[in-house]
Amino acid sequence: MTQDITALDKAHSHMAADLEDNSARLGFYGVLADTELFILLTTEASEGAISPEILDLEGDKYVLVFDSEERFAQFTTTPSPYAALPGRVIAQMLTGQKIGMGLNLGVAPSSIVIPFAAMDWLSEALSISPEQAPDTNRGLGTFSPASEAAATLTPILTEKLQFAAGLVSAVVLADLQNNDGSKTTALGFLDAPETAHSGLARVAQEALVFAGLEGHPLDVLFLGGESRQAKNMLNAGTEISLPTVQPPPKQTELEAPGSDPTKPPILR
């Protein structure tokens, strides 16, 4: 049976084409973190607790994960217990356990064993807390188009922020010269509910890591869409493309049969 090529297949192929390409490796780990993976268990999950099947390869241990149910079934060949978890959750679960990840072993182009040290690195990269954004109440400096380095964030942010469609009115990337003379990159979320601020800021921090820009100064701004700062930022910066959210269908009020004299009731 012909399989669909998945995002992990593409990221793995890009990485395998040049193992010295750091950006390709980071891209692969970024996709791995965001992908829902099916992890093979020894028994059915119970009350949120899982017991992964452990593969021992010459003394090194690996959990077995697959990026589709079809690939999971192809490997196991018989009905087997599993849990579906994002790669980031599995990485954090394996932290400090000296257990790596066997991904799509023998059933996909992205078949690879990932050592435990790499899983520890991924978990650490995902746990970095974003820095405090500047106080937008004090006013901001001048926005300008994002620098070439900052612009490398655009495709990663586009991928990672698909969930934000409908949550914010816009996401904008720009350079910012602050009133104190310092220069930073600014990522603005317009009309984001306060409850989403922490999660959106963490996504921004992850994007820096997987773009190879860890340590690059980034201010995450939460602005009202009608504010002067938001309008200045939109005029100068690059808007991140988000999926279009279709409005719910308009509900029409039902008329009682015979209530419209121009439309006599249908007789059956």
Residue pairs with C-beta under 8 A, 6 or more apart in sequence:
1 70
3 68
3 70
3 71
3 108
5 109
6 35
6 67
6 68
6 108
6 110
7 31
7 35
7 67
8 28
8 31
8 32
8 35
8 67
8 103
8 104
8 108
8 110
9 108
9 109
9 110
10 31
11 24
11 27
11 28
11 30
11 31
11 32
11 110
12 28
12 109
12 110
12 112
13 109
13 110
14 21
14 24
14 27
14 28
15 21
15 24
15 25
15 27
15 28
17 24
18 24
19 25
22 212
23 211
23 212
26 209
26 210
26 211
26 212
27 156
27 210
29 118
29 122
29 125
29 210
30 156
30 159
30 160
30 206
30 209
30 210
32 87
32 91
32 103
32 122
33 86
33 87
33 88
33 91
33 122
33 126
33 206
33 210
34 86
34 87
34 88
34 159
34 160
35 67
35 86
35 87
36 67
36 84
36 85
36 86
36 87
37 65
37 66
37 67
37 84
37 85
37 86
37 87
37 90
37 103
38 65
38 66
38 67
38 68
38 69
38 71
38 72
38 82
38 83
38 84
39 50
39 52
39 63
39 64
39 65
39 82
39 83
39 84
39 85
39 90
40 52
40 53
40 63
40 64
40 65
40 66
40 72
40 75
40 76
40 80
40 81
40 82
41 50
41 51
41 52
41 53
41 80
41 81
41 82
41 83
42 51
42 52
42 53
42 81
43 51
43 81
44 81
45 81
45 83
50 83
52 63
52 64
53 63
53 64
54 61
54 62
54 63
54 99
55 61
55 62
55 63
55 64
55 102
57 113
60 100
60 113
60 115
60 116
61 98
61 99
61 100
61 116
62 99
62 100
62 101
62 102
62 113
62 114
63 90
63 94
63 99
63 100
63 101
63 102
64 75
64 102
64 105
65 87
65 90
65 101
65 102
65 103
65 104
66 72
66 75
66 103
66 104
66 107
66 108
67 103
67 104
67 108
67 110
71 104
71 107
71 108
72 80
72 82
74 107
75 105
75 106
75 107
85 93
87 122
88 122
88 126
90 101
91 101
91 119
91 122
91 123
91 126
92 123
92 126
92 127
94 100
94 101
94 116
94 119
94 120
94 123
95 119
95 120
95 123
95 124
96 120
97 116
98 116
99 116
99 119
100 113
100 114
100 115
100 116
100 118
100 119
101 113
101 114
101 119
102 112
102 113
102 114
103 110
103 111
103 112
103 113
103 114
104 110
104 111
104 112
105 111
105 113
125 206
125 209
125 210
125 214
126 206
128 205
128 206
128 209
128 214
129 202
129 205
130 201
130 202
130 204
130 205
130 220
131 205
131 218
133 201
133 219
133 220
133 221
133 222
134 140
134 178
134 219
134 221
136 221
136 222
136 223
136 229
139 179
139 229
140 176
140 178
140 179
140 186
140 221
140 229
140 232
141 176
141 177
141 178
141 179
142 176
142 177
142 232
143 174
143 175
143 176
143 186
143 232
143 233
143 235
143 236
143 237
144 174
144 175
144 176
144 177
144 236
145 174
145 175
145 236
145 237
145 238
146 153
146 154
146 173
146 174
146 175
146 185
146 237
146 238
147 175
147 185
149 213
149 216
150 173
150 175
150 185
150 213
150 216
151 173
151 238
152 211
152 212
152 213
153 173
153 185
153 187
153 207
153 208
153 211
153 213
154 173
154 238
154 240
156 207
156 210
156 211
157 171
157 173
157 187
157 203
157 204
157 207
157 240
158 240
158 241
158 242
160 203
160 206
160 207
161 171
161 200
161 203
161 240
161 242
162 242
162 243
164 171
164 189
164 192
164 196
164 200
164 242
165 242
165 243
165 244
165 245
166 245
167 192
167 193
167 196
168 189
168 190
168 191
168 192
168 196
168 200
168 242
169 190
169 191
169 225
170 188
170 190
170 191
170 225
170 230
170 234
170 239
170 240
170 242
171 187
171 188
171 189
171 190
171 239
171 240
171 242
172 187
172 188
172 190
172 230
172 233
172 234
172 237
172 238
172 239
172 240
173 185
173 186
173 187
173 188
173 237
173 238
173 240
174 185
174 186
174 188
174 233
174 236
174 237
174 238
175 183
175 184
175 185
175 186
175 237
176 183
176 184
176 185
176 186
176 219
177 183
178 184
182 217
183 217
184 217
184 218
184 219
185 216
185 217
185 218
185 219
186 218
186 219
186 220
186 221
186 233
186 237
187 204
187 218
187 219
187 220
187 221
188 221
188 222
188 223
188 229
188 230
188 233
188 237
189 196
189 197
189 200
189 220
189 221
189 222
189 223
190 223
190 224
190 225
190 230
190 234
191 224
191 225
192 200
192 222
194 222
197 222
200 220
200 222
201 220
204 218
204 220
205 218
208 214
208 215
208 216
208 218
221 229
221 233
223 229
223 230
223 233
224 230
257 265
257 266
258 264
258 265
